[in-house]
Amino acid sequence: MPAPKSKLPRLSPSRINTFLGCAMKYRFQYVEAVPGLPSEAMVRGSFVHRVLELLLTRERDERTIDASREDFETAKQEFLNRDDFRLLLLSGDDESAFWESSRECLRAYYRIERPTEANIVELEKWVTTPLGEFEIGGFIDRLERDAHGLVVSDYKTSRPKPVHYSTDNFRQLTYYALMCETQLNETPHSVRVYYLGGGKDEFPRDQRVVSQAVTPTTLNEVRDTARRVFGNISTAESSGEFSTNVTKLCEWCDYKEWCPAHGGDLTRAREEGTARVGIRRREAGLPVAP
Ligand code: SF4
């Protein structure tokens, strides 16, 4: 579902997180718009989100095991026709392993929650809030209600991270809590991450489900961070200077080969990225833009 249009410049929580992680990466992704290839982990994440969306959209008493098998098959048929899945070029054992690893994430979900008991308020809900000369906006994956009130939550198909390493995830979800406060006139009391990766019995429930309270302090922090990032992006865009942040995460950065911090030439990124995606699209039997 596309985001509604806005008169104000808009930042999404993921854009803010990208800029905070590395301004140069933000430039590659959002300013130069260098086309990239999807990773298997990204597509698996989208697939598992889709199956759970189909399941939890059903009435509570209809969220049975048979229904989840049906939803898995529905989502599978959708993904077999989606560009991001086809660009992975999976076949044979690799494709079977993809579906099996997705099933394993869904088994992990069943070990931490009974879908018939999930009190879902909204799924994939668009929320936004103005912050002066710009706005923040995005889709909440899952808004639920427990005994204490609203909770903004999300699934991660990665292995569980301890609470103190989940800061980025919590910050991202707290932006959504801020948007709920404005848009729904109700402030969620917590943000929550459901980690669905990792092997069977490897992690107990309290490591898979991690939460952080939403407080006036955490809301002010994300509000201030969003304003600071918006100002820094505007300055970087007018000066053309985006700083690099070299860390071990560079090993997983899609743009490392063109990154000036690693001896790359950023002026080649767009053309070479476009050519690479074009080659993969041909291999996948997908149309290539002229
Ligand atoms: S390789 Fe590292 S420094 Fe360069 S853009 Fe990526 S994250 Fe930033």
Residues whose N, C-alpha, C, O or C-beta is under 5 A from the ligand:
A	BS01	SF4	C22 M24 K25 T244 N245 V246 C250 C253 Y255 K256 C259 A261
